[in-house]
Amino acid sequence: MREADAGKRVGFLIAGVQKAGTTALHDYLSELPALELPPVKEAHFFDNEERVDWQAPDYSPYHALFADPSRLWGEATPIYLYWPNALERIRAYNPAMKLILLFRDPVERAWSHWKMEYARGKETEPFGWCIRDGRARMAEARPYPGFHRVYSYVERGFYGRQLARALELFPREQLLLLGSNALRLDPEGTIGRICDFLDTAPPDAPVQPKISRPAADIDYPATLSDQDVTFLQRQFEDEMAHFRLLGDDEGLPTGAELT
């Protein structure tokens, strides 16, 4: 660790999962006076494979995202739970890091992920092909074959193995597991629970519901068919069973219902 990096650390991360309400949660927490989050969501520091030397990481560019040392620093980059080595890098940086993990039904998560990438122009193939034959594209990913930032519609829904890895690296009390429905249906109660987890004061005023980054209103060349739902539920069946054994918090999606 570099001498210049000694001192204050980022104390919490919204570390997963993509398309489960992490943008809305970032916006909620940004309004709390005791917390400081960067104005732009997703710092993408611990998944940075190009500009960070992970043999001797320089944390100063990361810390430059934050200005007020009197506040608790945190940020939201939902790929951290999924990306290889990101959690290991986080533990090396701050073993006391608290991780907030939002989960959404993996079928709906995959569908929402595909719609986002298609609207951005990063995906051009129909959903049904992407979750079946299209998974072969994952083998070509670099630097980690099998892990891809765009095409991981199915793989990011393997919650059991991702949570198991997190629990190997961090004590259970440093993880807060939440279902996306909890944030959507009871934002005030959910933000209060997060404040308890972070040991910080709850909001002074009532929490107003937020909807962040809804799906683009465009013509998509696919729908979420019954066949796709059944296919994905079979892919996720064992993972969700493992996930339920590990995640004992109320409000987590079971994988049996679409939310």
C-alpha positions as CSV (number, residue, x, y, z in Angstrom):
1,M,0.0,0.0,0.0
2,R,1.4,3.4,-0.9
3,E,2.1,5.8,1.9
4,A,-0.1,8.5,0.3
5,D,-3.0,6.2,0.4
6,A,-3.0,5.8,4.2
7,G,-6.0,7.2,6.0
8,K,-9.6,7.5,4.9
9,R,-11.2,4.8,2.9
10,V,-14.4,4.3,1.0
11,G,-16.7,2.6,3.5
12,F,-19.5,1.1,1.5
13,L,-20.3,-0.1,-1.9
14,I,-23.5,-0.8,-3.8
15,A,-21.8,-3.8,-5.4
16,G,-24.6,-5.6,-7.3
17,V,-26.6,-6.6,-9.1
18,Q,-27.1,-4.8,-12.4
19,K,-30.7,-3.9,-13.4
20,A,-32.0,-4.4,-9.8
21,G,-32.5,-0.8,-8.8
22,T,-28.9,0.2,-8.1
23,T,-29.3,3.6,-9.9
24,A,-32.3,4.5,-7.8
25,L,-30.5,3.4,-4.6
26,H,-27.5,5.6,-5.6
27,D,-29.9,8.5,-6.0
28,Y,-31.6,7.9,-2.7
29,L,-28.3,7.7,-0.8
30,S,-26.8,10.7,-2.5
31,E,-29.4,12.8,-0.7
32,L,-28.4,11.8,2.8
33,P,-26.1,14.4,4.4
34,A,-24.0,11.9,6.3
35,L,-23.0,10.1,3.1
36,E,-20.9,11.2,0.1
37,L,-21.3,9.4,-3.3
38,P,-19.7,10.6,-6.6
39,P,-22.2,12.6,-8.7
40,V,-21.8,10.0,-11.5
41,K,-22.8,6.5,-10.7
42,E,-20.3,3.6,-11.3
43,A,-16.8,4.5,-10.6
44,H,-15.6,1.2,-12.1
45,F,-12.4,1.2,-10.1
46,F,-12.1,-2.4,-8.8
47,D,-13.0,-3.9,-12.2
48,N,-10.5,-1.7,-14.1
49,E,-8.2,-4.0,-16.0
50,E,-6.5,-1.3,-18.1
51,R,-5.5,1.8,-15.9
52,V,-4.8,0.2,-12.5
53,D,-1.7,-1.8,-11.7
54,W,-3.2,-4.3,-9.3
55,Q,0.3,-5.4,-8.1
56,A,0.8,-1.9,-6.6
57,P,-2.6,-0.1,-6.9
58,D,-2.7,3.7,-6.7
59,Y,-5.9,4.6,-4.9
60,S,-5.5,8.4,-5.3
61,P,-7.6,8.7,-8.5
62,Y,-10.3,6.7,-6.7
63,H,-10.2,8.9,-3.6
64,A,-10.3,12.0,-5.9
65,L,-13.9,11.2,-6.5
66,F,-14.7,12.2,-3.0
67,A,-14.2,15.7,-1.4
68,D,-15.6,15.7,2.2
69,P,-13.6,13.5,4.7
70,S,-16.2,14.1,7.4
71,R,-18.8,12.1,5.5
72,L,-19.0,8.3,4.9
73,W,-17.8,7.6,1.4
74,G,-19.5,5.1,-0.9
75,E,-20.2,4.4,-4.5
76,A,-22.3,2.2,-6.7
77,T,-20.8,-0.1,-9.3
78,P,-23.0,-3.2,-9.7
79,I,-20.5,-5.2,-11.7
80,Y,-18.3,-5.7,-8.7
81,L,-20.2,-8.7,-7.4
82,Y,-19.9,-10.4,-10.8
83,W,-16.5,-9.4,-12.1
84,P,-13.5,-11.7,-11.4
85,N,-11.1,-10.4,-8.8
86,A,-13.1,-7.3,-8.0
87,L,-14.2,-8.5,-4.6
88,E,-10.7,-9.7,-3.8
89,R,-9.4,-6.2,-4.7
90,I,-12.0,-4.6,-2.5
91,R,-11.1,-6.7,0.5
92,A,-7.4,-5.8,0.0
93,Y,-8.3,-2.2,-0.2
94,N,-10.7,-2.2,2.9
95,P,-11.4,-5.4,4.7
96,A,-14.1,-3.6,6.7
97,M,-16.0,-2.6,3.5
98,K,-19.7,-2.9,3.8
99,L,-21.5,-4.3,0.7
100,I,-25.1,-3.5,-0.2
101,L,-26.4,-6.1,-2.7
102,L,-29.7,-5.8,-4.4
103,F,-31.2,-8.8,-6.2
104,R,-33.9,-9.1,-8.8
105,D,-35.6,-12.1,-10.2
106,P,-32.8,-13.4,-12.5
107,V,-35.2,-13.9,-15.5
108,E,-36.5,-10.4,-15.4
109,R,-32.9,-9.1,-14.7
110,A,-31.7,-10.9,-17.9
111,W,-34.5,-9.4,-20.0
112,S,-34.0,-5.9,-18.6
113,H,-30.2,-6.3,-19.2
114,W,-30.8,-7.3,-22.9
115,K,-33.2,-4.4,-23.5
116,M,-30.6,-1.9,-22.1
117,E,-27.8,-3.2,-24.3
118,Y,-30.1,-3.4,-27.4
119,A,-31.2,0.2,-26.8
120,R,-27.6,1.3,-26.5
121,G,-26.7,-0.4,-29.7
122,K,-24.2,-2.8,-28.1
123,E,-26.5,-5.8,-28.8
124,T,-28.0,-6.5,-32.2
125,E,-29.3,-10.0,-31.8
126,P,-32.7,-11.1,-30.5
127,F,-33.1,-12.1,-26.8
128,G,-33.9,-15.8,-27.4
129,W,-30.7,-16.3,-29.4
130,C,-28.6,-14.4,-26.9
131,I,-29.6,-16.5,-23.9
132,R,-29.1,-19.8,-25.9
133,D,-26.5,-19.9,-28.7
134,G,-25.3,-16.4,-28.0
135,R,-23.7,-17.5,-24.7
136,A,-20.8,-18.9,-26.8
137,R,-19.7,-15.3,-27.2
138,M,-18.7,-15.4,-23.6
139,A,-15.8,-17.7,-24.4
140,E,-14.1,-15.0,-26.4
141,A,-14.2,-12.4,-23.6
142,R,-10.9,-10.9,-22.4
143,P,-9.2,-10.8,-20.0
144,Y,-11.5,-13.4,-18.4
145,P,-13.0,-15.9,-20.8
146,G,-16.5,-16.7,-19.6
147,F,-17.1,-13.2,-18.2
148,H,-18.4,-10.4,-20.4
149,R,-19.6,-6.9,-19.6
150,V,-22.4,-6.9,-22.3
151,Y,-23.3,-10.5,-23.2
152,S,-23.6,-11.8,-19.6
153,Y,-27.4,-11.9,-19.6
154,V,-27.5,-15.4,-18.1
155,E,-24.3,-15.5,-16.2
156,R,-25.0,-12.4,-14.1
157,G,-28.1,-14.2,-12.7
158,F,-26.0,-16.9,-11.1
159,Y,-26.5,-15.4,-7.7
160,G,-25.6,-18.5,-5.7
161,R,-22.0,-18.6,-6.7
162,Q,-21.6,-14.8,-6.6
163,L,-22.9,-14.6,-3.1
164,A,-20.9,-17.6,-2.0
165,R,-17.7,-15.9,-3.2
166,A,-18.6,-12.7,-1.3
167,L,-19.2,-14.7,1.9
168,E,-15.8,-16.3,1.5
169,L,-14.2,-12.9,1.5
170,F,-16.3,-10.8,3.9
171,P,-18.1,-11.6,7.2
172,R,-21.8,-11.9,6.9
173,E,-22.4,-8.8,9.0
174,Q,-20.7,-6.7,6.3
175,L,-23.2,-7.7,3.7
176,L,-26.8,-6.3,3.4
177,L,-28.9,-8.3,1.0
178,L,-32.0,-6.7,-0.4
179,G,-34.7,-7.5,-3.0
180,S,-35.4,-5.0,-5.7
181,N,-39.1,-5.1,-4.7
182,A,-38.3,-3.9,-1.2
183,L,-36.7,-0.7,-2.6
184,R,-39.5,-0.2,-5.1
185,L,-42.5,-0.9,-2.8
186,D,-41.1,0.4,0.5
187,P,-38.3,2.9,-0.2
188,E,-38.5,4.6,3.2
189,G,-38.3,1.4,5.1
190,T,-35.5,0.1,2.9
191,I,-33.5,3.3,3.2
192,G,-34.0,3.1,7.0
193,R,-32.6,-0.4,7.0
194,I,-29.6,0.7,5.0
195,C,-29.0,3.6,7.4
196,D,-29.0,1.1,10.3
197,F,-26.5,-1.1,8.3
198,L,-24.2,1.9,7.7
199,D,-24.7,3.2,11.3
200,T,-25.8,6.6,10.0
201,A,-28.8,8.8,10.6
202,P,-32.0,8.1,8.6
203,P,-33.5,10.8,6.4
204,D,-35.1,13.8,8.2
205,A,-37.9,14.0,5.6
206,P,-40.2,11.3,4.1
207,V,-38.5,9.4,1.3
208,Q,-40.0,10.2,-2.1
209,P,-40.2,7.2,-4.5
210,K,-37.7,7.3,-7.4
211,I,-37.7,5.6,-10.8
212,S,-34.3,5.8,-12.4
213,R,-33.4,4.8,-15.9
214,P,-36.6,3.1,-17.1
215,A,-36.3,1.0,-20.3
216,A,-36.0,3.0,-23.5
217,D,-39.3,3.4,-25.3
218,I,-38.2,1.8,-28.6
219,D,-39.2,-1.1,-30.8
220,Y,-37.4,-4.2,-29.6
221,P,-37.1,-7.2,-32.0
222,A,-38.2,-9.6,-29.3
223,T,-40.5,-10.2,-26.4
224,L,-40.0,-12.2,-23.3
225,S,-41.8,-15.4,-24.4
226,D,-43.1,-18.1,-22.1
227,Q,-40.5,-20.4,-23.7
228,D,-37.7,-18.0,-22.8
229,V,-39.0,-17.8,-19.2
230,T,-39.1,-21.5,-18.8
231,F,-35.7,-21.9,-20.4
232,L,-34.1,-19.4,-18.0
233,Q,-35.8,-20.7,-14.9
234,R,-34.2,-24.1,-15.6
235,Q,-30.8,-22.4,-16.0
236,F,-31.2,-20.6,-12.7
237,E,-32.9,-23.4,-10.7
238,D,-29.8,-24.8,-8.9
239,E,-28.3,-21.3,-8.5
240,M,-31.4,-20.0,-6.8
241,A,-31.6,-23.0,-4.5
242,H,-28.0,-22.2,-3.4
243,F,-28.8,-18.5,-3.1
244,R,-31.8,-19.2,-0.9
245,L,-29.6,-21.3,1.5
246,L,-27.0,-18.5,1.7
247,G,-29.3,-15.4,1.7
248,D,-31.6,-15.5,4.7
249,D,-32.9,-11.9,4.5
250,E,-36.5,-11.2,4.0
251,G,-37.7,-9.8,0.7
252,L,-35.2,-11.5,-1.6
253,P,-36.5,-12.8,-4.9
254,T,-37.1,-16.5,-5.0
255,G,-36.8,-17.0,-8.7
256,A,-40.2,-18.6,-8.8
257,E,-42.0,-15.4,-9.5
258,L,-41.5,-12.5,-12.0
259,T,-41.3,-9.1,-10.4
